[in-house]
Amino acid sequence: MCAQPLQYEVLDEETKHKLQEEDELYVNNCIRVGDKKWFFLNTYADQNEAFRNFKTNPSDVWVLSLPKSGANCMQELVWLLENNLDYDSAVKYKLDTRFPFFDTSLLQPHSMSEEYFNMSEDEAEKVNGIIREGKTSPEIIAAYPSPRYIKSQLPFEMLPTDLLDSGAKIIYVARHPKNVAASYYYFRQRMPRFFKFKADFKTFWNFFTKSLILYTPYWDHVKEAWKRRDDPNFLFVFYEEMQNDLPKIIERVAEFLGKSYSTEEVGTLADHLDANFQENDTVAQNDGEEVTLTRENKLIGKGDLGELKDLFTPELEAEADEWIEENLKDTDLSWPV
């Protein structure tokens, strides 16, 4: 039976007014989707059914997260564990080839079509395979041979309806909201051709907390995953755990996937991953975050984001801490120290 399309609504005039002077991309290209009012591009209205009705296989491995939460590191980790630490292939084939991004065809707002189709073939390929042939990314990924490794940043409500009952392995990576917002802010600044955000970080943080940034509301996204952390085919990992003790997380993920490697092999994998990915161009340069679309080459956000103190003034820090504290009242979710 086909899943019913999620309901969506266009942005109201008050919201458009808030966005008008700060973010040209979002004003006429975003909608609110589903019960939680997920802030997303209008492309989801057209592709809703393709995403919800995607057939998940029991052999699939999914890595889920909000944007800028460390999913790239987890993808590389998972793929290598699943493929007998085949570093040669990991270097030879781009991460988005080995581990396709489920959301790709959604990330092209209607107003950008002309600009996108004027790109060269080389540019288009490097924007994480945004689809030129008129197919949705679920249609393309459906043809991949098993086992399939799939990344998505969509919340559960917008993902395939059979995902949680399919037997597929699901790994969710969560990152502290301050770090997500800071990394997201820098990411958008480095993609001026796609993001027209002109405001300072304080304004961006306000949009983030008011769920006016793609894939938000933040707390609903993370809390839904946290509630499922004890499900047998579900693994919840904090990005901060990966920073603090990557070999331990490698061992934990390996056990979840039914794999076993020696201490030496785990150490070698940890060295390969490197928290910032700055030495591995195959990983660092294929998440739709570079080429001619950016002002820089390396776009995977810094692991510890030391810039936080530069972005969060004492006043904004206090405001952020209050927002976080308020949203943690109804959950036992907490970040590793």
Phi and psi in degrees as a GROMACS rama.xvg file:
@    title "Ramachandran Plot"
@    xaxis  label "Phi"
@    yaxis  label "Psi"
@TYPE xy
-73.9262  141.875  CYS-2
-72.2193  145.424  ALA-3
-70.2919  138.059  GLN-4
-61.1979  143.382  PRO-5
-70.9076  142.921  LEU-6
-74.707  150.242  GLN-7
-143.685  163.158  TYR-8
-139.147  147.606  GLU-9
-75.6453  160.575  VAL-10
-68.2863  139.994  LEU-11
-74.861  166.808  ASP-12
-64.3487  -34.1933  GLU-13
-64.0772  -43.4769  GLU-14
-66.0024  -43.0241  THR-15
-59.0271  -38.5488  LYS-16
-64.1771  -40.2789  HIS-17
-61.2027  -37.7598  LYS-18
-84.5764  -23.1394  LEU-19
-50.997  -49.7073  GLN-20
-86.5306  -8.97148  GLU-21
-114.039  -29.4597  GLU-22
-143.018  93.8079  ASP-23
-64.2903  -33.0968  GLU-24
-63.6058  -43.979  LEU-25
-78.1114  -27.8502  TYR-26
-53.7061  -48.1704  VAL-27
-111.249  10.628  ASN-28
-125.15  6.9933  ASN-29
-120.797  153.802  CYS-30
-135.092  170.643  ILE-31
-109.979  129.626  ARG-32
-116.981  135.188  VAL-33
72.9218  -171.386  GLY-34
-65.2197  -33.6931  ASP-35
-88.7462  -0.986956  LYS-36
60.9855  49.1672  LYS-37
-60.0169  132.943  TRP-38
-84.9347  114.739  PHE-39
-148.589  168.079  PHE-40
-72.6481  152.297  LEU-41
-65.7383  -11.7948  ASN-42
-60.782  -26.6614  THR-43
-64.4164  -29.8489  TYR-44
-59.7762  -37.8583  ALA-45
-79.4558  -30.8403  ASP-46
-109.376  4.818  GLN-47
-43.5259  -54.3415  ASN-48
-68.1611  -35.3618  GLU-49
-61.7546  -37.5108  ALA-50
-77.5898  -43.5533  PHE-51
-71.0534  -29.3011  ARG-52
-99.4069  7.77847  ASN-53
-57.3486  134.677  PHE-54
-87.5307  112.087  LYS-55
-84.02  139.497  THR-56
-99.2221  147.774  ASN-57
-60.2308  -25.3766  PRO-58
-86.4279  -3.95892  SER-59
-65.439  150.497  ASP-60
-125.528  121.924  VAL-61
-110.201  137.692  TRP-62
-114.529  119.732  VAL-63
-116.391  149.835  LEU-64
-174.978  167.77  SER-65
-74.7983  161.288  LEU-66
-57.6717  149.652  PRO-67
59.878  39.808  LYS-68
-118.457  9.94946  SER-69
95.3678  15.8495  GLY-70
-64.8663  -33.8582  ALA-71
-58.3303  -44.5114  ASN-72
-59.9836  -44.8772  CYS-73
-66.5255  -37.9973  MET-74
-59.5976  -49.1202  GLN-75
-62.2046  -41.5733  GLU-76
-59.6591  -50.8559  LEU-77
-62.4081  -47.2985  VAL-78
-61.0071  -41.9223  TRP-79
-68.5899  -40.3658  LEU-80
-61.8218  -39.2034  LEU-81
-76.0214  -18.6569  GLU-82
-120.664  39.1523  ASN-83
54.4495  36.9603  ASN-84
54.7863  48.2263  LEU-85
-81.7688  79.864  ASP-86
-66.3134  -31.826  TYR-87
-61.3013  -45.9084  ASP-88
-70.3039  -32.8907  SER-89
-63.8741  -33.6707  ALA-90
-80.2924  -36.1739  VAL-91
-71.8878  -39.5096  LYS-92
-111.322  133.221  TYR-93
-61.225  152.853  LYS-94
-60.6084  -39.105  LEU-95
-75.5194  -9.3363  ASP-96
-83.207  -43.0644  THR-97
-76.1865  -28.0647  ARG-98
-140.569  74.1363  PHE-99
-62.6138  152.437  PRO-100
-91.6954  112.975  PHE-101
-60.1889  -31.6734  PHE-102
-86.1673  -2.89895  ASP-103
-48.068  -50.7392  THR-104
-71.2645  -9.25185  SER-105
-82.8126  -19.8737  LEU-106
-93.2998  41.1136  LEU-107
-137.239  89.2227  GLN-108
-58.768  152.279  PRO-109
-52.5763  -39.9859  HIS-110
-70.6881  -11.9304  SER-111
-96.4261  -0.463136  MET-112
-56.2569  -47.9114  SER-113
-62.0554  -43.9585  GLU-114
-62.7406  -42.2986  GLU-115
-65.217  -45.731  TYR-116
-71.3306  -9.44182  PHE-117
-89.9098  -1.28071  ASN-118
-70.6221  156.757  MET-119
-73.0726  162.719  SER-120
-59.8692  -38.6911  GLU-121
-64.7865  -43.0173  ASP-122
-62.0687  -47.226  GLU-123
-60.8659  -40.9941  ALA-124
-60.9124  -37.2914  GLU-125
-84.397  -4.06712  LYS-126
-91.2381  45.3767  VAL-127
60.1116  33.5263  ASN-128
69.7615  31.0956  GLY-129
-52.4132  134.399  ILE-130
-76.7657  125.967  ILE-131
-100.992  -16.2478  ARG-132
-89.1411  4.69504  GLU-133
87.362  2.97177  GLY-134
-91.0233  149.919  LYS-135
-81.236  158.531  THR-136
-63.5785  -36.5042  SER-137
-59.1634  -36.9245  PRO-138
-62.5176  -40.1072  GLU-139
-72.8372  -44.6137  ILE-140
-67.4499  -28.9873  ILE-141
-58.4004  -27.3915  ALA-142
-87.633  -4.97439  ALA-143
-66.6705  143.126  TYR-144
-70.8107  153.268  PRO-145
-83.2231  150.536  SER-146
-75.8917  143.379  PRO-147
-101.038  141.391  ARG-148
-115.34  119.183  TYR-149
-130.04  133.542  ILE-150
-107.512  141.266  LYS-151
-149.072  151.02  SER-152
-111.634  5.69883  GLN-153
-73.0619  148.729  LEU-154
-73.2081  164.571  PRO-155
-58.1605  -35.8969  PHE-156
-60.2622  -28.0723  GLU-157
-100.468  -2.81136  MET-158
-87.4299  171.852  LEU-159
-53.2672  136.447  PRO-160
-68.2182  -20.1688  THR-161
-93.5866  -0.026449  ASP-162
-56.9733  -50.32  LEU-163
-71.5741  -19.4143  LEU-164
-108.811  9.98209  ASP-165
-85.8267  -16.5865  SER-166
90.1628  -4.5915  GLY-167
-66.3617  150.255  ALA-168
-82.607  134.281  LYS-169
-127.08  126.025  ILE-170
-118.724  123.565  ILE-171
-110.069  130.434  TYR-172
-110.719  122.669  VAL-173
-112.716  142.875  ALA-174
-130.34  148.764  ARG-175
-55.3768  137.709  HIS-176
-59.2629  -32.8428  PRO-177
-64.2072  -42.1725  LYS-178
-70.7049  -38.0165  ASN-179
-60.1831  -48.6291  VAL-180
-62.8418  -43.8181  ALA-181
-63.9346  -45.7021  ALA-182
-66.077  -40.1513  SER-183
-61.8951  -42.1737  TYR-184
-61.3998  -48.4575  TYR-185
-65.2278  -38.7847  TYR-186
-58.4489  -46.8485  PHE-187
-68.234  -33.9085  ARG-188
-63.4849  -31.3947  GLN-189
-85.7189  1.39316  ARG-190
-126.431  61.5367  MET-191
-63.0839  -23.3283  PRO-192
-73.8498  -25.8429  ARG-193
-103.859  -32.5978  PHE-194
-114.792  130.355  PHE-195
-106.643  28.3126  LYS-196
-74.0022  121.771  PHE-197
-109.974  -5.54618  LYS-198
-85.8981  173.861  ALA-199
-83.6134  177.656  ASP-200
-66.227  -34.1299  PHE-201
-58.5264  -43.2278  LYS-202
-67.3213  -41.0656  THR-203
-60.4663  -44.3855  PHE-204
-60.1303  -39.7611  TRP-205
-62.3786  -42.9346  ASN-206
-63.5614  -39.855  PHE-207
-61.5868  -46.9556  PHE-208
-72.7394  -22.8302  THR-209
-95.1656  10.3886  LYS-210
57.9564  48.8987  SER-211
-116.828  28.6274  LEU-212
-126.369  143.545  ILE-213
-50.2808  139.186  LEU-214
77.3209  -3.46867  TYR-215
-84.48  159.112  THR-216
-76.5918  134.277  PRO-217
-57.4088  -51.7076  TYR-218
-66.5452  -39.2792  TRP-219
-63.0164  -38.4729  ASP-220
-60.9365  -50.9819  HIS-221
-72.9519  -42.1192  VAL-222
-65.6666  -35.3239  LYS-223
-61.2291  -39.4276  GLU-224
-70.2884  -42.2232  ALA-225
-58.2488  -38.3426  TRP-226
-64.3508  -22.7283  LYS-227
-99.5357  7.31262  ARG-228
-61.7231  -21.3697  ARG-229
-97.5204  0.542925  ASP-230
-63.1055  143.35  ASP-231
-61.1099  -31.9591  PRO-232
-104.702  24.3692  ASN-233
-128.824  133.805  PHE-234
-127.841  124.263  LEU-235
-104.434  124.713  PHE-236
-129.251  135.564  VAL-237
-87.1973  135.97  PHE-238
-58.4886  -35.2848  TYR-239
-62.8042  -30.5433  GLU-240
-66.3846  -37.1063  GLU-241
-65.4378  -37.0751  MET-242
-68.3598  -41.6876  GLN-243
-75.3508  -37.0194  ASN-244
-155.239  77.1307  ASP-245
-61.3081  -43.336  LEU-246
-57.3017  -38.0356  PRO-247
-64.0076  -41.0845  LYS-248
-67.9857  -38.1892  ILE-249
-57.7862  -46.1808  ILE-250
-63.6551  -39.2264  GLU-251
-65.5844  -44.0643  ARG-252
-66.8658  -40.1859  VAL-253
-59.8565  -44.4053  ALA-254
-61.9508  -42.2534  GLU-255
-60.6401  -35.8735  PHE-256
-87.6131  -2.11036  LEU-257
76.3893  30.4614  GLY-258
-114.227  156.995  LYS-259
-140.392  130.088  SER-260
-135.946  154.73  TYR-261
-71.5454  164.616  SER-262
-59.4018  -38.6652  THR-263
-65.4831  -42.4426  GLU-264
-65.4597  -38.7827  GLU-265
-63.3956  -41.8593  VAL-266
-63.5504  -40.1192  GLY-267
-64.7048  -40.6648  THR-268
-64.6954  -41.2546  LEU-269
-60.7051  -41.4986  ALA-270
-63.2656  -40.2055  ASP-271
-63.8699  -42.8911  HIS-272
-64.5399  -48.4306  LEU-273
51.5823  122.659  ASP-274
-52.2762  -31.7289  ALA-275
-103.984  -4.78985  ASN-276
60.0217  15.711  PHE-277
-70.9871  -16.1565  GLN-278
-99.7187  -2.00071  GLU-279
-118.236  92.8997  ASN-280
-62.4014  -31.897  ASP-281
-61.4901  -36.7768  THR-282
-82.3401  -43.554  VAL-283
-73.4677  -15.1907  ALA-284
-121.365  31.4108  GLN-285
-146.131  42.567  ASN-286
-114.589  30.6831  ASP-287
69.5386  24.5613  GLY-288
-123.8  29.3247  GLU-289
-160.636  -137.539  GLU-290
60.6042  -146.532  VAL-291
-73.8136  -4.72757  THR-292
-81.5634  -6.5731  LEU-293
-128.785  171.438  THR-294
-97.5706  -5.61811  ARG-295
-136.074  165.886  GLU-296
-88.6443  -47.178  ASN-297
-95.9714  117.076  LYS-298
-120.148  0.196045  LEU-299
-72.8274  124.486  ILE-300
-60.5344  153.981  GLY-301
-59.5273  144.339  LYS-302
-62.0446  -44.832  GLY-303
-107.742  -3.71088  ASP-304
44.7218  65.7858  LEU-305
-62.5662  -14.9364  GLY-306
-70.7028  -8.10175  GLU-307
-51.3822  -43.4357  LEU-308
-66.2278  -23.0194  LYS-309
-81.4931  -30.638  ASP-310
-84.1911  -40.2403  LEU-311
-94.2744  101.779  PHE-312
-65.8929  162.612  THR-313
-52.6382  -39.4511  PRO-314
-66.156  -45.044  GLU-315
-70.1947  -34.3049  LEU-316
-60.1413  -45.8083  GLU-317
-63.947  -41.0374  ALA-318
-63.3544  -42.9307  GLU-319
-65.05  -43.7562  ALA-320
-61.9559  -38.1306  ASP-321
-66.3603  -41.8276  GLU-322
-63.0482  -42.4098  TRP-323
-66.0036  -46.5837  ILE-324
-59.2618  -42.6425  GLU-325
-62.93  -38.9544  GLU-326
-82.6961  -7.36905  ASN-327
-97.3284  -0.402761  LEU-328
-66.4475  -30.9922  LYS-329
-100.949  20.1244  ASP-330
-149.295  158.419  THR-331
-96.0082  11.7469  ASP-332
-63.6674  132.899  LEU-333
-153.119  151.216  SER-334
-89.0248  146.186  TRP-335
-62.1477  143.896  PRO-336
